């Protein structure tokens, strides 16, 4: 069972990498403009995705920063956000790999 969860965590990191690759190809206007999404822009949505992962990891592990708002803007630039996203994805993978099958049941 554990191997499924490790695969999910690795897939999540891979998918996030693709999202960030595509976001990096957007011009500033497309990246920052309100697109009618709940968190407005691509930038707001990427910040939200990182925020929610940090909140869940704080709940799961009792460690790390957990923003108090779902619309928190953790980083102002895409490069800073990407570095933090990659670090959080590595943290998620490491945590899942540290679990035992009994923990997952």
Buried (B, 14 or more C-beta within 10 A) or exposed (E): EBEEBEEEBBEBBEEBBEBBEEBEEBEEEEBBBEEEEEBBBBBBBBBBBBBBBBBEBBEEEEEBEBBEEEEBBBBEEBEEBBEBBBEBBEBBBEBBEEBEEEEEE
